[in-house]
Amino acid sequence: MRNIYFDLTQELNTEGPIAALASGQAVVFYRLALMSKDGDWILQETPEACRRALTVLEKHGAHYRSGAPLDLRWLGGGWSSHFEFSDPQGRRIRCDFVTRPPRVRPEEVAALFSPPHLLEPMLVVGLEPLIRMKRTQRAKDYPIIGELSRLLSPEREVELTTDPDRVLALATVYGKNSERMPVRAARAGGSREDVVVALAREADRLQQEDRARLDRYRLASEPYLRELQAAKIGDLALPLAHERICEIAERWLPFNPLETGA
Amino acid sequence: MELLSEDDLNLKEMTGEELDRAWDLWFDLAQATNEFDPPYTHGVFVLCELDSAPTAPTQESPPGAATAHPEHPRRE
């Protein structure tokens, strides 16, 4: 049986490109690891994309999980929407959507839904945006970044890899203009340990930055999540749940906690 | 330095059909840990602690297991 998240990607894009597969299933697509039970998509930031995604989810009997409404007012502020259903074998299928993935520029997102990506059989986020999305607070994402980087040109690999041996191998020829500390350590004749330490510091900084960002969303969503829990959103059919979750979000969820300082 | 296991890296050698079968088998097996998964693995709610429904023991549970999904408390 095919990966249901690959099938869902194609189903979401049946009427035109609106959703690019990302995160763990994109790593499966690039054949690096079977590492995620969930599906994550970057959704085009249009009302039509939201409408079509809700239609596909309703067809599969999905319900809302606690999260932001699939509505541009919140998605445009970086929030994520979360859904769940069971496949015909009774397996749990979780579907997560964002329109503003962290550390990916808006023009990169827009390019996903423009030629030449339109000609590809399955819409999947590109390697470099995927690597930046993987710079999370989770330690387990950093080995994946190293492997994803091997698929890039050496000029780009040296800028993104988390593998000290690759930094040492590439820095002299391809790292001349790099401002990255591990690369500079290697070019300055530092030991392997120097490069390892520089990589560890870099990963720690990235993890702390991601955690600080997520903390802003956590703080901003606490009252809202309590209201959602009381409303038992997950028990409602999707169209009604969508209406209700928007009403609750209008009262309790700031559109963009990074702008409001919430 | 090898950052992933040989099993992971062998995915590159598989045909599309083999990859689908491998994923399907892995996904079947992975269902066994559904009850212990954290509520979120992606998105901006990953640090949120959802109020738990008192349906499972809170001691001796792995991280994340004590917090049932608010709309879907664990079924005994």
Boltz contact constraints between the chains, C-beta under 6 A:
constraints:
  - contact:
      token1: [A, 1]
      token2: [B, 24]
      max_distance: 6.0
  - contact:
      token1: [A, 2]
      token2: [B, 20]
      max_distance: 6.0
  - contact:
      token1: [A, 3]
      token2: [B, 23]
      max_distance: 6.0
  - contact:
      token1: [A, 23]
      token2: [B, 42]
      max_distance: 6.0
  - contact:
      token1: [A, 31]
      token2: [B, 11]
      max_distance: 6.0
  - contact:
      token1: [A, 31]
      token2: [B, 12]
      max_distance: 6.0
  - contact:
      token1: [A, 33]
      token2: [B, 4]
      max_distance: 6.0
  - contact:
      token1: [A, 33]
      token2: [B, 8]
      max_distance: 6.0
  - contact:
      token1: [A, 34]
      token2: [B, 23]
      max_distance: 6.0
  - contact:
      token1: [A, 34]
      token2: [B, 26]
      max_distance: 6.0
  - contact:
      token1: [A, 37]
      token2: [B, 30]
      max_distance: 6.0
  - contact:
      token1: [A, 38]
      token2: [B, 41]
      max_distance: 6.0
  - contact:
      token1: [A, 40]
      token2: [B, 42]
      max_distance: 6.0
  - contact:
      token1: [A, 66]
      token2: [B, 70]
      max_distance: 6.0
  - contact:
      token1: [A, 67]
      token2: [B, 45]
      max_distance: 6.0
  - contact:
      token1: [A, 79]
      token2: [B, 44]
      max_distance: 6.0
  - contact:
      token1: [A, 80]
      token2: [B, 43]
      max_distance: 6.0
  - contact:
      token1: [A, 80]
      token2: [B, 44]
      max_distance: 6.0
  - contact:
      token1: [A, 91]
      token2: [B, 31]
      max_distance: 6.0
  - contact:
      token1: [A, 92]
      token2: [B, 34]
      max_distance: 6.0
  - contact:
      token1: [A, 96]
      token2: [B, 42]
      max_distance: 6.0
  - contact:
      token1: [A, 96]
      token2: [B, 43]
      max_distance: 6.0
  - contact:
      token1: [A, 143]
      token2: [B, 3]
      max_distance: 6.0
  - contact:
      token1: [A, 146]
      token2: [B, 3]
      max_distance: 6.0
  - contact:
      token1: [A, 147]
      token2: [B, 3]
      max_distance: 6.0
  - contact:
      token1: [A, 147]
      token2: [B, 4]
      max_distance: 6.0
  - contact:
      token1: [A, 163]
      token2: [B, 1]
      max_distance: 6.0
  - contact:
      token1: [A, 165]
      token2: [B, 1]
      max_distance: 6.0
  - contact:
      token1: [A, 214]
      token2: [B, 47]
      max_distance: 6.0
  - contact:
      token1: [A, 217]
      token2: [B, 44]
      max_distance: 6.0
  - contact:
      token1: [A, 218]
      token2: [B, 47]
      max_distance: 6.0
  - contact:
      token1: [A, 218]
      token2: [B, 48]
      max_distance: 6.0
  - contact:
      token1: [A, 229]
      token2: [B, 70]
      max_distance: 6.0
  - contact:
      token1: [A, 234]
      token2: [B, 71]
      max_distance: 6.0
  - contact:
      token1: [A, 234]
      token2: [B, 72]
      max_distance: 6.0
